Amino acid sequence: MFYCRAISFVLLALAVNSMGLYGDDSHEPGNSRPVAMRRAGENDRASGERQREGTRLTDVGGRFELAGDRITFHSASGRESYRLLENLALERVGQVLSESRAKQDWTVSGTLTEFRGANYLLLTKAVIKTASP
């Protein structure tokens, strides 16, 4: 009896695996998976798809925007935008943003995290490139 159940379970697991129902990332980008479930490759960051946990952003140009009590970063290309996680680096950026309403171009570095299908940026470096009135 136990032997039959074990064989049934193994066959069921093989069937599920062959149908591709596991949440692996080996699918082609052109498939019908929802955007929240798609992941961009290492070199496809500009695709607008969710990035892997721990992906490093290094010297990406863009602008910060205040939205209520949250700050978001929008890349210069316009394809990427991230909500920022609170830390000391973001507090300092927030002070600069509150002191001046001028449009400011920044270069940022940090680490991306994932939560509920969205990416968040943990800021490690932010440098003002230009500030226009």
CNS distance restraints for C-alpha pairs under 8 A (distance, minus, plus):
assign (resid   1 and name CA) (resid   5 and name CA) 6.53 0.50 0.50
assign (resid   2 and name CA) (resid   6 and name CA) 6.22 0.50 0.50
assign (resid   3 and name CA) (resid   7 and name CA) 6.29 0.50 0.50
assign (resid   4 and name CA) (resid   8 and name CA) 6.14 0.50 0.50
assign (resid   5 and name CA) (resid   9 and name CA) 6.11 0.50 0.50
assign (resid   6 and name CA) (resid  10 and name CA) 6.25 0.50 0.50
assign (resid   7 and name CA) (resid  11 and name CA) 6.16 0.50 0.50
assign (resid   8 and name CA) (resid  12 and name CA) 6.09 0.50 0.50
assign (resid   9 and name CA) (resid  13 and name CA) 6.14 0.50 0.50
assign (resid  10 and name CA) (resid  14 and name CA) 6.20 0.50 0.50
assign (resid  11 and name CA) (resid  15 and name CA) 6.17 0.50 0.50
assign (resid  12 and name CA) (resid  16 and name CA) 6.21 0.50 0.50
assign (resid  13 and name CA) (resid  17 and name CA) 6.12 0.50 0.50
assign (resid  14 and name CA) (resid  18 and name CA) 6.08 0.50 0.50
assign (resid  15 and name CA) (resid  19 and name CA) 6.29 0.50 0.50
assign (resid  16 and name CA) (resid  20 and name CA) 6.62 0.50 0.50
assign (resid  16 and name CA) (resid  21 and name CA) 5.93 0.50 0.50
assign (resid  16 and name CA) (resid  22 and name CA) 7.57 0.50 0.50
assign (resid  17 and name CA) (resid  21 and name CA) 6.24 0.50 0.50
assign (resid  17 and name CA) (resid  22 and name CA) 6.52 0.50 0.50
assign (resid  25 and name CA) (resid  38 and name CA) 7.55 0.50 0.50
assign (resid  25 and name CA) (resid  39 and name CA) 7.02 0.50 0.50
assign (resid  27 and name CA) (resid  31 and name CA) 7.08 0.50 0.50
assign (resid  29 and name CA) (resid  38 and name CA) 7.41 0.50 0.50
assign (resid  33 and name CA) (resid  37 and name CA) 6.34 0.50 0.50
assign (resid  33 and name CA) (resid  38 and name CA) 6.52 0.50 0.50
assign (resid  34 and name CA) (resid  38 and name CA) 6.55 0.50 0.50
assign (resid  35 and name CA) (resid  49 and name CA) 6.77 0.50 0.50
assign (resid  35 and name CA) (resid  50 and name CA) 7.83 0.50 0.50
assign (resid  36 and name CA) (resid  49 and name CA) 7.72 0.50 0.50
assign (resid  36 and name CA) (resid  50 and name CA) 6.85 0.50 0.50
assign (resid  36 and name CA) (resid 117 and name CA) 5.05 0.50 0.50
assign (resid  36 and name CA) (resid 118 and name CA) 7.26 0.50 0.50
assign (resid  37 and name CA) (resid  50 and name CA) 7.89 0.50 0.50
assign (resid  37 and name CA) (resid 117 and name CA) 6.99 0.50 0.50
assign (resid  38 and name CA) (resid  49 and name CA) 6.45 0.50 0.50
assign (resid  38 and name CA) (resid  50 and name CA) 6.55 0.50 0.50
assign (resid  39 and name CA) (resid  49 and name CA) 5.71 0.50 0.50
assign (resid  39 and name CA) (resid  50 and name CA) 5.07 0.50 0.50
assign (resid  39 and name CA) (resid  51 and name CA) 5.71 0.50 0.50
assign (resid  39 and name CA) (resid  52 and name CA) 6.83 0.50 0.50
assign (resid  40 and name CA) (resid  44 and name CA) 5.37 0.50 0.50
assign (resid  40 and name CA) (resid  45 and name CA) 6.21 0.50 0.50
assign (resid  40 and name CA) (resid  47 and name CA) 6.90 0.50 0.50
assign (resid  40 and name CA) (resid  48 and name CA) 7.90 0.50 0.50
assign (resid  40 and name CA) (resid  49 and name CA) 5.39 0.50 0.50
assign (resid  40 and name CA) (resid  50 and name CA) 6.16 0.50 0.50
assign (resid  40 and name CA) (resid  51 and name CA) 5.73 0.50 0.50
assign (resid  40 and name CA) (resid  52 and name CA) 7.70 0.50 0.50
assign (resid  41 and name CA) (resid  45 and name CA) 6.99 0.50 0.50
assign (resid  41 and name CA) (resid  51 and name CA) 7.63 0.50 0.50
assign (resid  45 and name CA) (resid  49 and name CA) 7.22 0.50 0.50
assign (resid  45 and name CA) (resid  51 and name CA) 7.03 0.50 0.50
assign (resid  45 and name CA) (resid  80 and name CA) 8.00 0.50 0.50
assign (resid  46 and name CA) (resid  77 and name CA) 7.93 0.50 0.50
assign (resid  46 and name CA) (resid  79 and name CA) 5.91 0.50 0.50
assign (resid  46 and name CA) (resid  80 and name CA) 6.59 0.50 0.50
assign (resid  47 and name CA) (resid  79 and name CA) 6.99 0.50 0.50
assign (resid  48 and name CA) (resid  79 and name CA) 5.54 0.50 0.50
assign (resid  48 and name CA) (resid  80 and name CA) 5.79 0.50 0.50
assign (resid  50 and name CA) (resid 117 and name CA) 7.28 0.50 0.50
assign (resid  50 and name CA) (resid 118 and name CA) 6.42 0.50 0.50
assign (resid  50 and name CA) (resid 119 and name CA) 6.23 0.50 0.50
assign (resid  51 and name CA) (resid  55 and name CA) 6.73 0.50 0.50
assign (resid  51 and name CA) (resid 112 and name CA) 7.29 0.50 0.50
assign (resid  51 and name CA) (resid 114 and name CA) 7.70 0.50 0.50
assign (resid  51 and name CA) (resid 119 and name CA) 6.68 0.50 0.50
assign (resid  52 and name CA) (resid 112 and name CA) 7.40 0.50 0.50
assign (resid  52 and name CA) (resid 113 and name CA) 7.27 0.50 0.50
assign (resid  52 and name CA) (resid 114 and name CA) 7.14 0.50 0.50
assign (resid  53 and name CA) (resid 112 and name CA) 5.91 0.50 0.50
assign (resid  53 and name CA) (resid 113 and name CA) 4.65 0.50 0.50
assign (resid  53 and name CA) (resid 114 and name CA) 5.57 0.50 0.50
assign (resid  54 and name CA) (resid 111 and name CA) 5.72 0.50 0.50
assign (resid  54 and name CA) (resid 112 and name CA) 5.39 0.50 0.50
assign (resid  54 and name CA) (resid 113 and name CA) 5.94 0.50 0.50
assign (resid  55 and name CA) (resid 111 and name CA) 5.76 0.50 0.50
assign (resid  55 and name CA) (resid 112 and name CA) 5.29 0.50 0.50
assign (resid  55 and name CA) (resid 113 and name CA) 7.59 0.50 0.50
assign (resid  56 and name CA) (resid 109 and name CA) 7.42 0.50 0.50
assign (resid  56 and name CA) (resid 110 and name CA) 5.86 0.50 0.50
assign (resid  56 and name CA) (resid 111 and name CA) 4.60 0.50 0.50
assign (resid  56 and name CA) (resid 112 and name CA) 6.30 0.50 0.50
assign (resid  57 and name CA) (resid 108 and name CA) 7.59 0.50 0.50
assign (resid  57 and name CA) (resid 109 and name CA) 5.07 0.50 0.50
assign (resid  57 and name CA) (resid 110 and name CA) 5.21 0.50 0.50
assign (resid  57 and name CA) (resid 111 and name CA) 6.06 0.50 0.50
assign (resid  57 and name CA) (resid 112 and name CA) 7.36 0.50 0.50
assign (resid  58 and name CA) (resid 108 and name CA) 6.74 0.50 0.50
assign (resid  58 and name CA) (resid 109 and name CA) 4.44 0.50 0.50
assign (resid  58 and name CA) (resid 110 and name CA) 6.68 0.50 0.50
assign (resid  59 and name CA) (resid 107 and name CA) 5.29 0.50 0.50
assign (resid  59 and name CA) (resid 108 and name CA) 5.09 0.50 0.50
assign (resid  59 and name CA) (resid 109 and name CA) 5.19 0.50 0.50
assign (resid  60 and name CA) (resid  75 and name CA) 6.89 0.50 0.50
assign (resid  60 and name CA) (resid 107 and name CA) 5.30 0.50 0.50
assign (resid  60 and name CA) (resid 108 and name CA) 5.30 0.50 0.50
assign (resid  60 and name CA) (resid 109 and name CA) 6.52 0.50 0.50
assign (resid  61 and name CA) (resid  75 and name CA) 5.80 0.50 0.50
assign (resid  61 and name CA) (resid  76 and name CA) 5.53 0.50 0.50
assign (resid  61 and name CA) (resid 105 and name CA) 7.03 0.50 0.50
assign (resid  61 and name CA) (resid 106 and name CA) 5.64 0.50 0.50
assign (resid  61 and name CA) (resid 107 and name CA) 4.44 0.50 0.50
assign (resid  61 and name CA) (resid 108 and name CA) 6.48 0.50 0.50
assign (resid  62 and name CA) (resid  73 and name CA) 6.89 0.50 0.50
assign (resid  62 and name CA) (resid  74 and name CA) 5.49 0.50 0.50
assign (resid  62 and name CA) (resid  75 and name CA) 4.06 0.50 0.50
assign (resid  62 and name CA) (resid  76 and name CA) 4.28 0.50 0.50
assign (resid  62 and name CA) (resid  77 and name CA) 7.79 0.50 0.50
assign (resid  62 and name CA) (resid 105 and name CA) 5.72 0.50 0.50
assign (resid  62 and name CA) (resid 106 and name CA) 5.43 0.50 0.50
assign (resid  62 and name CA) (resid 107 and name CA) 6.45 0.50 0.50
assign (resid  62 and name CA) (resid 108 and name CA) 7.83 0.50 0.50
assign (resid  63 and name CA) (resid  73 and name CA) 5.74 0.50 0.50
assign (resid  63 and name CA) (resid  74 and name CA) 5.39 0.50 0.50
assign (resid  63 and name CA) (resid  75 and name CA) 6.50 0.50 0.50
assign (resid  63 and name CA) (resid  76 and name CA) 7.13 0.50 0.50
assign (resid  63 and name CA) (resid 103 and name CA) 7.82 0.50 0.50
assign (resid  63 and name CA) (resid 104 and name CA) 6.34 0.50 0.50
assign (resid  63 and name CA) (resid 105 and name CA) 5.31 0.50 0.50
assign (resid  63 and name CA) (resid 106 and name CA) 5.74 0.50 0.50
assign (resid  64 and name CA) (resid  71 and name CA) 6.58 0.50 0.50
assign (resid  64 and name CA) (resid  72 and name CA) 5.61 0.50 0.50
assign (resid  64 and name CA) (resid  73 and name CA) 4.51 0.50 0.50
assign (resid  64 and name CA) (resid  74 and name CA) 6.30 0.50 0.50
assign (resid  64 and name CA) (resid 104 and name CA) 7.83 0.50 0.50
assign (resid  64 and name CA) (resid 106 and name CA) 7.74 0.50 0.50
assign (resid  65 and name CA) (resid  71 and name CA) 5.65 0.50 0.50
assign (resid  65 and name CA) (resid  72 and name CA) 5.33 0.50 0.50
assign (resid  65 and name CA) (resid  73 and name CA) 6.40 0.50 0.50
assign (resid  65 and name CA) (resid  74 and name CA) 7.66 0.50 0.50
assign (resid  66 and name CA) (resid  70 and name CA) 6.03 0.50 0.50
assign (resid  66 and name CA) (resid  71 and name CA) 4.68 0.50 0.50
assign (resid  66 and name CA) (resid  72 and name CA) 6.57 0.50 0.50
assign (resid  67 and name CA) (resid  71 and name CA) 5.97 0.50 0.50
assign (resid  67 and name CA) (resid  72 and name CA) 7.38 0.50 0.50
assign (resid  70 and name CA) (resid  83 and name CA) 7.41 0.50 0.50
assign (resid  70 and name CA) (resid  84 and name CA) 7.55 0.50 0.50
assign (resid  71 and name CA) (resid  83 and name CA) 6.28 0.50 0.50
assign (resid  71 and name CA) (resid  84 and name CA) 6.04 0.50 0.50
assign (resid  71 and name CA) (resid  94 and name CA) 7.76 0.50 0.50
assign (resid  72 and name CA) (resid  81 and name CA) 6.79 0.50 0.50
assign (resid  72 and name CA) (resid  82 and name CA) 5.53 0.50 0.50
assign (resid  72 and name CA) (resid  83 and name CA) 4.43 0.50 0.50
assign (resid  72 and name CA) (resid  84 and name CA) 5.75 0.50 0.50
assign (resid  73 and name CA) (resid  81 and name CA) 5.43 0.50 0.50
assign (resid  73 and name CA) (resid  82 and name CA) 5.28 0.50 0.50
assign (resid  73 and name CA) (resid  83 and name CA) 6.47 0.50 0.50
assign (resid  73 and name CA) (resid  84 and name CA) 7.11 0.50 0.50
assign (resid  74 and name CA) (resid  78 and name CA) 6.29 0.50 0.50
assign (resid  74 and name CA) (resid  79 and name CA) 7.90 0.50 0.50
assign (resid  74 and name CA) (resid  80 and name CA) 5.91 0.50 0.50
assign (resid  74 and name CA) (resid  81 and name CA) 4.32 0.50 0.50
assign (resid  74 and name CA) (resid  82 and name CA) 6.70 0.50 0.50
assign (resid  75 and name CA) (resid  79 and name CA) 6.76 0.50 0.50
assign (resid  75 and name CA) (resid  80 and name CA) 5.41 0.50 0.50
assign (resid  75 and name CA) (resid  81 and name CA) 6.22 0.50 0.50
assign (resid  82 and name CA) (resid 119 and name CA) 6.22 0.50 0.50
assign (resid  82 and name CA) (resid 120 and name CA) 5.39 0.50 0.50
assign (resid  82 and name CA) (resid 121 and name CA) 5.98 0.50 0.50
assign (resid  83 and name CA) (resid 119 and name CA) 7.35 0.50 0.50
assign (resid  83 and name CA) (resid 120 and name CA) 5.08 0.50 0.50
assign (resid  83 and name CA) (resid 121 and name CA) 6.23 0.50 0.50
assign (resid  84 and name CA) (resid  90 and name CA) 7.54 0.50 0.50
assign (resid  84 and name CA) (resid 120 and name CA) 5.56 0.50 0.50
assign (resid  84 and name CA) (resid 121 and name CA) 4.76 0.50 0.50
assign (resid  84 and name CA) (resid 122 and name CA) 6.05 0.50 0.50
assign (resid  84 and name CA) (resid 123 and name CA) 7.08 0.50 0.50
assign (resid  85 and name CA) (resid  90 and name CA) 7.63 0.50 0.50
assign (resid  85 and name CA) (resid 120 and name CA) 6.46 0.50 0.50
assign (resid  85 and name CA) (resid 121 and name CA) 5.96 0.50 0.50
assign (resid  85 and name CA) (resid 122 and name CA) 5.21 0.50 0.50
assign (resid  85 and name CA) (resid 123 and name CA) 7.32 0.50 0.50
assign (resid  86 and name CA) (resid  90 and name CA) 5.93 0.50 0.50
assign (resid  86 and name CA) (resid  91 and name CA) 7.16 0.50 0.50
assign (resid  86 and name CA) (resid 122 and name CA) 7.47 0.50 0.50
assign (resid  87 and name CA) (resid  91 and name CA) 6.31 0.50 0.50
assign (resid  87 and name CA) (resid 122 and name CA) 7.58 0.50 0.50
assign (resid  87 and name CA) (resid 123 and name CA) 7.48 0.50 0.50
assign (resid  88 and name CA) (resid  92 and name CA) 6.37 0.50 0.50
assign (resid  89 and name CA) (resid  93 and name CA) 6.40 0.50 0.50
assign (resid  89 and name CA) (resid 123 and name CA) 6.22 0.50 0.50
assign (resid  89 and name CA) (resid 124 and name CA) 6.41 0.50 0.50
assign (resid  89 and name CA) (resid 125 and name CA) 6.84 0.50 0.50
assign (resid  89 and name CA) (resid 126 and name CA) 7.34 0.50 0.50
assign (resid  90 and name CA) (resid  94 and name CA) 6.03 0.50 0.50
assign (resid  90 and name CA) (resid 123 and name CA) 6.54 0.50 0.50
assign (resid  91 and name CA) (resid  95 and name CA) 6.33 0.50 0.50
assign (resid  92 and name CA) (resid  96 and name CA) 6.48 0.50 0.50
assign (resid  93 and name CA) (resid  97 and name CA) 6.20 0.50 0.50
assign (resid  93 and name CA) (resid 126 and name CA) 7.35 0.50 0.50
assign (resid  94 and name CA) (resid  98 and name CA) 6.07 0.50 0.50
assign (resid  95 and name CA) (resid  99 and name CA) 6.24 0.50 0.50
assign (resid  96 and name CA) (resid 100 and name CA) 6.46 0.50 0.50
assign (resid  97 and name CA) (resid 101 and name CA) 6.56 0.50 0.50
assign (resid 102 and name CA) (resid 131 and name CA) 6.35 0.50 0.50
assign (resid 102 and name CA) (resid 132 and name CA) 5.74 0.50 0.50
assign (resid 102 and name CA) (resid 133 and name CA) 4.93 0.50 0.50
assign (resid 103 and name CA) (resid 131 and name CA) 5.86 0.50 0.50
assign (resid 103 and name CA) (resid 132 and name CA) 5.56 0.50 0.50
assign (resid 103 and name CA) (resid 133 and name CA) 6.77 0.50 0.50
assign (resid 104 and name CA) (resid 128 and name CA) 6.77 0.50 0.50
assign (resid 104 and name CA) (resid 129 and name CA) 7.36 0.50 0.50
assign (resid 104 and name CA) (resid 130 and name CA) 5.67 0.50 0.50
assign (resid 104 and name CA) (resid 131 and name CA) 4.33 0.50 0.50
assign (resid 104 and name CA) (resid 132 and name CA) 6.39 0.50 0.50
assign (resid 105 and name CA) (resid 128 and name CA) 5.95 0.50 0.50
assign (resid 105 and name CA) (resid 129 and name CA) 5.30 0.50 0.50
assign (resid 105 and name CA) (resid 130 and name CA) 5.18 0.50 0.50
assign (resid 105 and name CA) (resid 131 and name CA) 6.37 0.50 0.50
assign (resid 106 and name CA) (resid 126 and name CA) 6.54 0.50 0.50
assign (resid 106 and name CA) (resid 127 and name CA) 5.48 0.50 0.50
assign (resid 106 and name CA) (resid 128 and name CA) 4.42 0.50 0.50
assign (resid 106 and name CA) (resid 129 and name CA) 5.16 0.50 0.50
assign (resid 106 and name CA) (resid 130 and name CA) 7.20 0.50 0.50
assign (resid 107 and name CA) (resid 125 and name CA) 7.99 0.50 0.50
assign (resid 107 and name CA) (resid 126 and name CA) 5.75 0.50 0.50
assign (resid 107 and name CA) (resid 127 and name CA) 5.24 0.50 0.50
assign (resid 107 and name CA) (resid 128 and name CA) 6.45 0.50 0.50
assign (resid 107 and name CA) (resid 129 and name CA) 6.58 0.50 0.50
assign (resid 108 and name CA) (resid 123 and name CA) 7.29 0.50 0.50
assign (resid 108 and name CA) (resid 124 and name CA) 7.66 0.50 0.50
assign (resid 108 and name CA) (resid 125 and name CA) 5.42 0.50 0.50
assign (resid 108 and name CA) (resid 126 and name CA) 4.42 0.50 0.50
assign (resid 108 and name CA) (resid 127 and name CA) 6.43 0.50 0.50
assign (resid 109 and name CA) (resid 123 and name CA) 6.23 0.50 0.50
assign (resid 109 and name CA) (resid 124 and name CA) 5.69 0.50 0.50
assign (resid 109 and name CA) (resid 125 and name CA) 5.01 0.50 0.50
assign (resid 109 and name CA) (resid 126 and name CA) 6.60 0.50 0.50
assign (resid 110 and name CA) (resid 121 and name CA) 6.34 0.50 0.50
assign (resid 110 and name CA) (resid 122 and name CA) 5.42 0.50 0.50
assign (resid 110 and name CA) (resid 123 and name CA) 4.43 0.50 0.50
assign (resid 110 and name CA) (resid 124 and name CA) 4.70 0.50 0.50
assign (resid 110 and name CA) (resid 125 and name CA) 6.57 0.50 0.50
assign (resid 111 and name CA) (resid 121 and name CA) 5.76 0.50 0.50
assign (resid 111 and name CA) (resid 122 and name CA) 5.20 0.50 0.50
assign (resid 111 and name CA) (resid 123 and name CA) 6.71 0.50 0.50
assign (resid 111 and name CA) (resid 124 and name CA) 7.52 0.50 0.50
assign (resid 112 and name CA) (resid 119 and name CA) 6.25 0.50 0.50
assign (resid 112 and name CA) (resid 120 and name CA) 5.56 0.50 0.50
assign (resid 112 and name CA) (resid 121 and name CA) 4.65 0.50 0.50
assign (resid 112 and name CA) (resid 122 and name CA) 6.21 0.50 0.50
assign (resid 113 and name CA) (resid 119 and name CA) 5.54 0.50 0.50
assign (resid 113 and name CA) (resid 120 and name CA) 5.15 0.50 0.50
assign (resid 113 and name CA) (resid 121 and name CA) 6.32 0.50 0.50
assign (resid 113 and name CA) (resid 122 and name CA) 7.41 0.50 0.50
assign (resid 114 and name CA) (resid 118 and name CA) 5.63 0.50 0.50
assign (resid 114 and name CA) (resid 119 and name CA) 4.64 0.50 0.50
assign (resid 114 and name CA) (resid 120 and name CA) 6.17 0.50 0.50
assign (resid 115 and name CA) (resid 119 and name CA) 6.49 0.50 0.50
assign (resid 115 and name CA) (resid 120 and name CA) 7.52 0.50 0.50
